[in-house]
C-alpha cells in the first residue's frame, strides 16, 4: 500500500525502512547506488505496548537518531502484528476485507484494513494507522506493508527454482512464523506466539505431522532472531535431523554489524 501527499521531497541516495511492532521497533538505511547498509538498529521494549505508546517510542527515536532527520528517496513502514489473513486472488473482494479477518483476528469496527498483493494471493491486514500518520507528516509519500508480505514475497522468490519441500521458521520477539513451500508453491503460512522452547517446538512438530513431513528428511531453515547457541536451535536440532540457517541478501554491503547472516531478514528485504 502507498500513501501519497503533495509534500515535495528532496531526493537523495538513501532509502529508509522502519519495522514496527508492539514489542519493539527497528530501522535500516540503505545507501544507493553502492548498496551499502549504513544503519541497522533494533529496540526491544521491556513489555508489550499499546499502539499509542509505540508511537511515543517512535517519536523519541526520531528525536535521538540524527540519521533519521534527513530526506530519503523512499520510505517504507513494515507493520508487524498477527492481524492478517491470506486470500486467493480469485476469491478476493475488496468489499469483504473485515470478513477475511474476523475469524482469526480480533478487530474493531473502527479499524482501517489494508491489503498487499503477493503473486496469486492477497494479504489482508490491519496497519497501525497512527504510525502511518506520523510517517506521512514527517516524510510525505511513503510505502507500507505487512511484515508477512515481505517475508512471503522473498521466500517464494528464493524458492522459485526449487523442486523440494522446504520448511522455513522465522523467529521474532515472542512469536514466529512457519512457511512451507513445495516447488515454489506456498503450502502453509501461519504465525504463533510462544513463551518457552517447548511451545516453539510443539508448533513446528505439529506442522510436520499435519503435512506428513518427515523430521528425518525434510530440512528446517531458520531465519530471524535465533542463533546456533540459543535454546530454540538446540531443541530443533534434537527433534529434526537437518536444521540450517537462511541468509540475508547477498547484494548488500554492510557498514554496520548484524547479529547473524540470517538476522533482520524482513527489514533487509523490504527495499
Residue, then its C-alpha position, 0 to 999 in steps of 0.5 A: x500500500x502507498x500513501x501519497x501527499x503533495x509534500x515535495x521531497x528532496x531526493x537523495x541516495x538513501x532509502x529508509x525502512x522502519x519495522x514496527x511492532x508492539x514489542x519493539x521497533x527497528x530501522x535500516x538505511x540503505x545507501x544507493x547506488x553502492x548498496x551499502x547498509x549504513x544503519x541497522x538498529x533494533x529496540x526491544x521494549x521491556x513489555x508489550x505496548x499499546x499502539x499509542x505508546x509505540x508511537x511515543x517510542x517512535x517519536x523519541x527515536x526520531x528525536x535521538x537518531x540524527x540519521x533519521x532527520x534527513x530526506x530519503x528517496x523512499x520510505x517504507x513502514x513494515x507493520x508487524x502484528x498477527x492481524x492478517x489473513x491470506x486470500x486467493x486472488x480469485x476469491x478476493x473482494x475488496x468489499x469483504x476485507x473485515x470478513x477475511x479477518x474476523x475469524x482469526x483476528x480480533x478487530x474493531x469496527x473502527x479499524x482501517x484494513x489494508x491489503x498487499x498483493x503477493x503473486x496469486x494471493x492477497x494479504x489482508x491486514x490491519x496497519x497501525x494507522x497512527x504510525x502511518x500518520x506520523x510517517x506521512x507528516x514527517x516524510x510525505x509519500x511513503x510505502x507500507x506493508x505487512x511484515x508477512x508480505x515481505x517475508x512471503x514475497x522473498x521466500x517464494x522468490x528464493x524458492x522459485x527454482x526449487x523442486x523440494x519441500x522446504x520448511x522455513x521458521x522465522x523467529x521474532x520477539x515472542x512469536x514466529x512464523x512457519x512457511x512451507x513451500x513445495x516447488x515454489x508453491x506456498x503450502x502453509x503460512x501461519x504465525x504463533x506466539x510462544x513463551x518457552x522452547x517447548x511451545x516453539x517446538x510443539x508448533x513446528x512438530x505439529x506442522x510436520x505431522x499435519x503435512x506428513x513431513x518427515x523430521x528425518x528428511x525434510x530440512x528446517x531453515x531458520x531465519x530471524x532472531x535465533x542463533x546456533x547457541x540459543x535454546x530454540x536451535x538446540x531443541x530443533x536440532x534434537x527433534x529434526x535431523x537437518x536444521x540450517x540457517x537462511x541468509x540475508x541478501x547477498x547484494x548488500x554491503x554492510x557498514x554496520x554489524x548484524x547479529x547473524x547472516x540470517x538476522x533482520x531478514x524482513x527489514x533487509x528485504x523490504x527495499 
